[in-house]
Amino acid sequence: MWYCLQEFGYFIYSQVEISKTDVELTEYTPQAEITGEQMRQTMIALYFKNKDTGTLVPEARNIDVKELTKEPYQTLINLLMEGPKGEKLEKTIPEGTKVNKIERKGNVLWIDFSKEFIDNHKNGAEAESHTVYSIVNTMTQLNEVSSVKIVVDGKEDCAFSDNALSLKDIFVPKEEAI
């Protein structure tokens, strides 16, 4: 029995030795160099309504890191207000809406919109929810923001015209489909 174990040990040892001699080192050569502009890009998700499913979905965008570090909140809101690039998506922030002020208080981002945010909105709980959560889910991607308070012309206790959704609360992101 001892002899079998010795043979087995020798067999493993000789296999290891063979595999060491068969190994070739190859140098990796990248296919293309990364440009300075590519190094400055970061990917973010903007949330828009999917026309087919009626749910809120993310649209990935590459943006310049300098824009995001200079004015992160204004940059993301502007991109949301411009609308999606994908044909199957639609923007959720009403036309004519302006941003009066954006301010972070602790981990809550306060966004003060013009009255067009309410006045030009399609009524209905679902449309209102899409608008609010497209903003909330987009903005809370930033580490320092965990929730969003929406204000209209400086008024904290507002609601959409049909009162389906009140803006008096502070909103946290929703993971499930909206």
Disulfide bonds with the S-S distance in Angstrom:
none
